């Protein structure tokens, strides 16, 4: 009797879980919530959490199209939709998802230059996720989200890009200043041309200046 008790196992499957039952090595059913007893010599039940999960893909060193090395980490959201498939198709489905996302990350980053990597984070998320979703071997689960968590460069490379950004900002500021000065000169030239063609405008401008000025003495040549 003691031997039978030792062989008799029990498992509780909660509402957010599903169990896959094997009997003599053959998959027999997907068990819903409840408490189950079985003999471990002939039966095995694998329990799966059906709630959304987050898989952290640690910093991966990848090479951009212009041969710059950048370290990128991802957060991948997924959930199990068919536990039977996971058991029959994968030895370790989490590792398979990890490797697939890792390869798709390399594929996307290797096709663009570093400037675009830094400026297009949201676009990169979508591009990597799209490639992952197109991967036909990913079955039995659903990819919910894929986001770049961190993007790291070496200290020297970071210094170079910071200098590039600063130089660009200074160049844009200089360009805007030059545009403003050009617009002012054009406006003055236009005003001078109008006064040259209409002498009365000069007198009107003088009268306006006198009216708006206080505490000053003006001497007007009557000629």
DAMO-V281720 format. One record per run of one state. SS is the DSSP state (H for helix, E for strand, - for the rest). FROM is the first residue (numbers start at 1). LEN is the number of residues. If there is no record, write none. Layout:
# DAMO-V281720
SS,FROM,LEN
SS,FROM,LEN
This chain:
# DAMO-V281720
-,1,1
H,2,6
E,8,6
-,14,3
E,17,7
-,24,2
E,26,6
-,32,2
E,34,6
-,40,3
E,43,7
-,50,3
E,53,11
-,64,5
E,69,12
-,81,2
H,83,7
-,90,3
H,93,17
-,110,4
H,114,6
-,120,1
H,121,14
-,135,6
E,141,12
-,153,2
H,155,43
-,198,1
H,199,14
-,213,11
